[in-house]
Amino acid sequence: MEKAPLIEYGAPIHPDVMVAPPDVTELELEPGHPGINDQGYIRRRRELFALCRKHRLEHLGPPIIRYTDEEARIWREVSPKLDELHQKHASGLYLAPKRELAITRDEIPQLRHLSDRLRRETDMHLVPAEGALPYRTFYEYIAARGFPVTQFIRHGSHPEFTPEPDMIHDCLGHVPPLMNRDYAELLTLIGKAVATTTKGDQVLALKRFSWFSIEFGLIEEAGAVKVFGAGILSSTGEIPNSLFSPEVTRRPFVTDVVISTDYDPSRMQDQLFIAPSLPFLRRELEGLVQRFAIPVL
């Protein structure tokens, strides 16, 4: 019997693709990508794609990157702006570990060094990724306590936003909260569930759960709403958009609503959910995993 298609990003997708996604072996930039007509940028991306893919597949850890002057300029332009917004609007779950990691505004950190620190603190480590990995592949690494990270920098023509995860997204969004053990355990449980299930609809539900929490989540702290998700934290446009734009719908985090909500990752987000706490998200995730009968608890 033919499986009914799922809907992802507004289009039908076969459930088996969620469980066994195709491998991407060459650099692909989406139509409309700000660097698509910049041959110098494309050459650099291909160089880093090949290097990071080799390090990922051969389990070599993040390579040491010699960043260009242009990449350093983009970091120095974006990082102070983000830092200013973080101090005002980021969750304490993010701010405290960011200070501990001593990520500066002036110098692009080497992810190999950050990985060593994470391993000591929470037994997590960073896995080099050549680009956005397929969702299940991404979370299979997380199930083994490895977090895939890119090492390229977004195109300089639009430094406020990236249509794909880049070094700024990963380093200034995802990496700091990995220093928090409760956060790391939440992430690892998502990874184990995704890596274990063989049902495409369950993979999609878990993907949406993580999208509206880990990637684009808001969280309550001391009576205020703070930014929690890495996709928001790494974008100077998304932070004010998520909290103040009248075009954004903000609702309490209700798991059944969250896992039924589609989204478009290529644009500014207009649907967000507010979680009351990190322990709440852990309880909700455990309940979802039990309901799906995924044997990882």
SVG drawing of the C-alpha trace seen along z (x, -y; Angstrom):
<svg xmlns="http://www.w3.org/2000/svg" viewBox="-3 -46 48 48">
<polyline fill="none" stroke="black" stroke-width="0.4" points="0.0,0.0 1.4,-3.4 2.2,-5.6 0.3,-8.9 2.6,-11.9 3.6,-14.3 3.6,-18.1 6.9,-19.9 7.6,-23.5 4.2,-23.6 4.9,-20.7 4.2,-17.0 7.1,-14.7 7.3,-10.9 7.6,-9.6 10.6,-7.5 12.6,-10.6 12.3,-11.7 13.7,-8.4 16.4,-7.8 17.3,-11.2 19.6,-11.5 23.2,-12.5 24.3,-15.8 27.8,-15.4 28.3,-18.8 27.7,-22.4 24.2,-23.5 23.0,-27.1 19.3,-27.8 17.8,-30.1 18.0,-33.6 20.9,-32.9 22.8,-36.2 26.1,-34.6 24.8,-32.7 26.4,-35.1 29.6,-35.7 32.2,-33.3 34.8,-34.1 32.3,-33.2 31.3,-30.0 34.9,-28.9 35.5,-29.5 32.3,-27.6 33.4,-24.7 36.8,-24.7 35.3,-24.6 32.6,-22.1 35.2,-19.6 37.4,-20.1 34.6,-19.9 32.9,-16.9 36.2,-15.1 36.7,-15.8 33.1,-14.7 33.2,-11.4 36.7,-10.6 35.8,-11.6 38.7,-14.1 36.9,-16.8 36.5,-20.4 39.5,-21.6 41.4,-24.7 40.3,-27.4 42.4,-30.3 39.6,-32.9 39.9,-35.5 39.8,-39.3 36.3,-39.5 35.1,-36.7 36.7,-38.4 35.1,-41.7 31.6,-40.1 32.1,-38.6 33.2,-41.9 30.2,-43.6 27.6,-41.1 29.0,-39.9 28.8,-43.3 25.3,-43.9 24.2,-40.4 25.9,-40.8 24.1,-44.0 20.8,-42.4 21.7,-39.3 22.3,-41.3 18.8,-42.7 16.8,-39.8 18.5,-36.5 17.6,-33.8 19.9,-33.3 20.4,-29.7 22.3,-31.3 24.0,-34.3 25.8,-32.6 27.6,-30.0 28.4,-32.5 30.3,-34.5 32.1,-31.3 33.2,-30.4 34.7,-33.9 33.5,-34.3 34.7,-37.7 33.4,-40.3 36.7,-40.7 38.0,-37.2 36.3,-34.2 36.8,-31.4 38.1,-28.0 35.4,-25.4 37.9,-22.7 38.8,-24.7 35.2,-25.2 34.6,-21.5 37.3,-20.6 35.7,-22.9 32.2,-21.4 33.5,-17.9 34.9,-18.7 31.7,-20.5 28.8,-18.4 30.4,-15.5 29.2,-17.1 31.4,-17.7 31.3,-19.5 31.1,-17.7 32.2,-19.5 29.4,-19.9 29.9,-20.9 26.5,-22.5 23.0,-21.9 22.8,-18.2 19.6,-16.2 17.5,-16.4 17.8,-12.7 21.5,-12.7 21.9,-15.8 20.2,-14.3 21.9,-10.9 25.1,-12.8 23.4,-14.5 22.2,-11.1 25.9,-10.3 26.4,-13.7 28.0,-15.3 26.6,-18.6 27.1,-19.3 28.5,-22.8 29.3,-24.6 32.5,-26.7 31.7,-29.0 30.6,-32.6 27.4,-34.1 27.6,-36.3 28.6,-39.9 25.8,-41.5 23.2,-40.4 25.0,-39.9 21.8,-40.3 20.3,-37.0 21.3,-33.7 19.1,-31.3 21.3,-28.4 23.2,-27.6 26.6,-29.2 29.4,-29.7 27.7,-32.7 24.4,-30.8 26.2,-27.8 28.8,-29.5 26.6,-32.4 23.4,-30.5 23.8,-26.8 27.2,-26.4 26.8,-28.4 23.8,-26.6 25.5,-23.2 27.4,-24.2 24.2,-23.7 23.8,-20.1 19.9,-20.1 19.9,-21.7 22.4,-19.1 20.3,-16.3 17.1,-17.7 18.9,-17.9 20.4,-14.4 17.0,-12.9 15.6,-14.4 18.5,-13.0 18.0,-9.5 14.3,-9.5 14.8,-10.7 17.7,-8.2 15.6,-5.3 12.1,-5.7 11.4,-4.3 8.3,-6.3 8.5,-9.4 5.6,-11.1 7.3,-10.8 10.6,-12.2 8.6,-15.2 6.8,-15.7 10.2,-15.7 11.6,-18.0 8.9,-20.5 9.3,-20.2 12.9,-21.0 12.3,-23.8 9.9,-25.7 12.2,-25.2 15.8,-24.6 15.9,-26.6 13.1,-29.2 11.9,-29.1 10.9,-31.7 11.0,-31.1 9.6,-32.7 12.1,-34.0 11.2,-36.1 7.9,-37.2 9.4,-38.3 9.7,-36.5 13.3,-35.9 14.9,-34.5 15.9,-30.8 16.2,-29.4 19.5,-29.5 17.9,-30.7 16.7,-33.8 19.8,-34.4 22.1,-34.4 20.1,-37.0 20.0,-40.7 16.7,-40.8 15.0,-37.8 15.6,-39.0 13.4,-42.1 11.1,-40.5 10.4,-37.6 9.7,-39.7 8.1,-42.9 6.8,-42.5 3.0,-42.7 3.3,-40.3 4.4,-37.5 1.9,-35.2 3.2,-34.1 1.4,-31.3 2.0,-29.2 4.0,-26.0 1.3,-23.3 3.0,-20.2 0.1,-18.9 -0.2,-22.3 3.6,-22.6 4.0,-19.3 1.1,-20.1 2.5,-23.5 4.4,-23.7 7.0,-26.5 9.2,-28.0 12.9,-28.0 13.9,-30.4 12.1,-33.5 11.7,-35.4 9.5,-33.4 5.9,-34.6 4.7,-31.8 6.5,-31.3 5.7,-29.4 6.6,-30.4 7.7,-27.7 7.4,-28.3 10.7,-26.6 13.4,-24.1 12.1,-21.4 8.6,-21.9 10.1,-21.2 11.8,-18.1 8.5,-16.8 6.7,-17.5 9.4,-15.7 9.3,-12.7 5.5,-12.5 5.8,-12.7 8.4,-10.0 6.3,-7.8 3.2,-8.4 5.2,-7.4 6.5,-4.3 10.1,-5.1 12.2,-3.0 14.8,-5.6 13.7,-6.5"/>
</svg>
